Amino acid sequence: MKILFTVSNAYRIAGGAAITCATLAKNLEKSYGHKCRLLTKAACPRDENIAGVSFRSYSDLEDLKSK
């Protein structure tokens, strides 16, 4: 199963909400084999990997739709 987390208006991806999502996502991937992804709005698009979970930020909705 694919699971999508969203956090709005995070300038730095590794904020408190993102860390909480990463912990939950890591446990879901490890325990149940789910594929998890977190999307957030940020000043510039970027990819990060926190605790083995992929994080992707988008600058706006049009940027997200284009991916």
Residue pairs with C-beta under 8 A, 6 or more apart in sequence:
1 32
1 34
1 35
2 34
2 35
2 36
2 37
3 25
3 28
3 34
3 35
3 36
3 37
4 36
4 37
4 38
4 39
5 21
5 24
5 25
5 36
5 37
5 38
5 39
6 38
6 39
6 40
7 15
7 17
7 18
7 21
7 38
7 39
7 40
8 40
8 41
9 40
9 41
10 17
10 18
10 40
10 41
10 42
10 57
11 42
11 43
12 42
13 38
13 40
13 42
13 46
13 48
13 50
13 55
13 57
14 48
14 50
18 38
18 40
18 50
18 55
19 50
21 38
21 53
22 38
22 50
22 51
22 53
22 55
23 51
25 34
25 36
25 38
25 51
25 53
26 36
26 51
26 52
26 53
28 34
28 36
29 35
29 36
29 52
29 53
36 53
36 54
37 53
37 54
37 55
37 56
38 53
38 54
38 55
38 56
39 56
39 57
39 58
39 64
40 55
40 56
40 57
40 58
41 57
41 58
41 59
41 60
42 57
42 58
42 59
43 59
44 57
44 59
45 56
45 57
45 58
45 59
45 63
46 56
46 57
47 54
47 55
47 56
48 54
48 55
48 56
48 57
49 55
56 67
58 64
58 67
